[in-house]
Structures are given as structure tokens and as C-alpha cells.
Amino acid sequence: MTLKRIARQSATMVELYFIAKNALAGVRSRISGNTITSEHRLRFSEAEPRADYAANRFEGYMRLTDLTPESLRGMRVLEVGPGDNLGAAFLFGAYGATVSTADAYYVRREQSADLVTASLLLEQHLSDTDSLSAESILRDVEAHHDLPLERAAGVLPRSSFDLVVSNAVLEHVRDLDLALASLDALLVPGGLHAHVVDLRDHGTFTPYLHELAFLGVGEAKWRLMAGQLALPNRQRISVYQEILAKLGHETHFAVTRVVGQRRLEEPLDLGQLIASGMDDAMRDALDTSPKRVRELLANAPLQDSLVQGFIIVARKPSAPDACPSFNGETTCTESVAVTARSISSEN
């Protein structure tokens, strides 16, 4: 057994490691002037996997929202947290949408990485349209860096997006309440948003320690570990439910992962999961979690103990009097004909 593996089996050592890593990231951030920087120089062997990943993400958004490529023409789309791959945003643009992206971090990479990926996607998905240029479509994607969702409504036009999507992003925002209020401000009345959310610890303590161990770290210590790093915010599913209910959004939640380190074969409606209760694997996982975690979850809604990953499809209210305010200003304009559907087992 390696020294690194031995250290990873100690919660204290893991905490000290991330505190040091977070402090170093803070120094780099002050030097560079960016939140997080990384550089990606595309190898040709990476182009096809990057294109496949982008296509899968785009198709996932289409399934979640029940939209078709044809319906995208003229829509205004915001992808939150595209990371180092603008391929999904490119496909929205290729099908006629006006596209923006907002990322909390700055990913420094050669433009050829995006262009090669975009060219492959154009060839694979719209090869019968000779008039389209990968370079021009990519150029029309308005990409914003160092723009957390919490601040996006102060930079991007409010009430201007018909659709907002994200994949494994919302679990990282530092202020979920503010982030979802900002998202609400950016959406037109009746606008649709869809998100894939991963509530796991993203490798902080796992696979060597319990999957819920990170929930037991005190808030002050977690800030020292996570302030400059893309670690999860540890908000459980009930918080998402409460915030979106407060905003008046029509929502549908489906569970993709449950405690016990299991990914469900098919997403399960949250209500069905709660109605069916815990099975032996879930119960064993909770019983073996650290004492501090059991105490924290004891008075929480059952879904907070069970759900480790989920998807949301939600719609902002259309009625003007149902639109909440953001920083004291109303966010309502004319409604758009965008409707959410219930998530089916095909997703």
C-alpha cells in the first residue's frame, strides 16, 4: 500500500491536504488575476472524444427538455459552466439558437481546440448543410469567463434567455440561493431550465473513506478546504426544492444516484423514491456513515439522506404577478412558448 493511499484513509490527512491545496490555489489566483486557470492544448487524439462528449451533453439537454433541434431556431440559450468544451454550446448555435455561456472559472486554451471539436461536430451532425461554417458559428457563441452564476444577472441581460442548462455545475456554486435567483432573473417568464446535479464528494474523501464523510466537516474548515477549489457546496436536494418553490418555479426532480454508491439504471421520480423508502443497501450505507453525518441528517428530510444525484427540469412562472424580484427589480417581460415536460424513464 502506497504512502499516498494510507494518507487518503485518514480524514485528518485529507482535510490538511485540501487546506494546503486551497491555499496554493489562492496564491495562484492572486498572481494570475483569475479564479482558476488551466491550459488545454488539444491533441488530435483528443478531438473525437471531446466531440463525442459535447454531442452527448447536447443530446442529454434535448431529452431533458423535450426540445428538438428544429425548435431551437430563434431561441436564446445560456449554458452555465461549459468548462473546457464549448461543443454543446456550438451545437445549440449550429441549430439556430443565439448562445451565451457563463463559467465561474477561466480555462485558458488554444482556440484550435474549440475549432477542431466544432468542425467534427458540424461534420457529424449537420454535414448536409454546406452553408454553415464551424468558425463563424463558434465565433457567435458569447463566452463569459470568471462569471459565477451568482453574478451573471448583473452582467448578462435580464429576462433574455428562453433556456438555461447546466451539467454538474449547481453543486459547485458557492451561494445556491443567490445563484438560482440570478438564473430566475435571466430567464424570460415561462422560460425553461434543466440541470444535472451530482451531490457526491467528487473524490474528496472517496473512494477510501465513506461517501458521506465530507458532510461531517465543519463549515469553517470546509471553507478553508474549498474556497478556491471547485469542490461541492454540500447543499442537499431539499435546499434546491425549497429555493425553486420560493421562486414559484414549476419543477420536476428525478433521482439518478442514491446513497450506497449506486447509479440507478433509470432515473426515478423523487416522489416514487421517497414512497418506496430505504432498501438494505441504503440503510447499510447510512448506518456506517460517520457519527457527525448521522447527527446532521437525523432531522433532515429523507431525500437528503438518500439522494446523491438528480436532474431538474423547471419552468419560470409566466404570469407577471408570479415573477419574483431580484435585487429589488422585477424580472418579468413577455412570456415565451416554452414548456417543461415530466421526466420519463428514457433519460
Steps between C-alpha positions, in 0.01 A plus 500: 500500500646836397555787743250710305232233535567467872468877540174503305351263758539763772231769505738739676768453234245554223384822663857629541579414139205699365566792733855521361381453141234767544756746644732440203210553258430831673858614443481404133168678466643825638800477267298421186199718581267209414298271723646179360715467192595197298633451152386246249699435184300268285660183373341360187433176691278704735285667234257213448443429872443871560246510216327185631480647849352825368246316285391283793457806721300682233279196437448465875373857518264427210357193674455678830311791349317306229629752246600411145786652301239661272335675794825671597497748213457849640528391865738673737703243694740530792727210594641538850842346568610359162854458633762428238254380236271737311369218280148484646467879474625475142226249411232728644636773273529270199127426527413870497498607866668814630743361757687633802710317759596600854779329690618582850853402402740607230617213280793613289531290187599530137214602273580207273367266771151645466518534124611141437224372729243725331606387152457136598157569649392687188615213280329237716170679566439750221705369211214561255513878558790635296416863581597465868850590613635354823718805551216751458260306726765469769581868469134583570504314832532771764728342760539661842776392739548584867123546518339289774128444464449707816625810312369416154180707531714805561694452175269323252167653388219412735185329377683410180542120491239247396709207620775458762684167535786362707674170565667433839516873580238593761665282766805727474346848531594666826161664567225280361219735605660794319596286200144378442361851553747623237392221265138600556587860413666392175206289381204647314163428663408146404868424431632150550807376683649152539792380711691185584617514862755272668485507882798270559828622650677500160790293627575709807476212747393214276585231403699439820257648753122500530313671216322733745808581712539843339164609644642468851777758451425823687400798286803713595740218418320425174546862392874460562493185286275618219508879468722508189431147376208359304382286789126444557296741711344204691142627461257209500201455269243651738677837475452501122134414551449778752671772294319417177168479684567844649567632148170349386653271238317192379749218556552132445779311678626157400767308694804358319715386795425382853709449811687171493707620202241386250398652172142410413445321171220746422428834668227465759242764584593648838152441638520133406837465672368651823186286486703181459732587791843354572623165381770300681789657305386853583442413864843338533668803340330739741563279803875491424533873436698711753315591818509871421332433165228287658430781746475760223263288292286381792258794479534561126242392239545138394606601147806677641627169636423293191565715192854527363413623151196638319371689201267801503273633229332823608301787353484859617148636556337669203257726687644845573374499856671165560848628406719569804740791516878490491689767696176694524424497126235298321626248243186465289454563130278335241450127532648249258352173382738266679360223718662234713394141485510235769826308497444152365703188561677537165734768645 
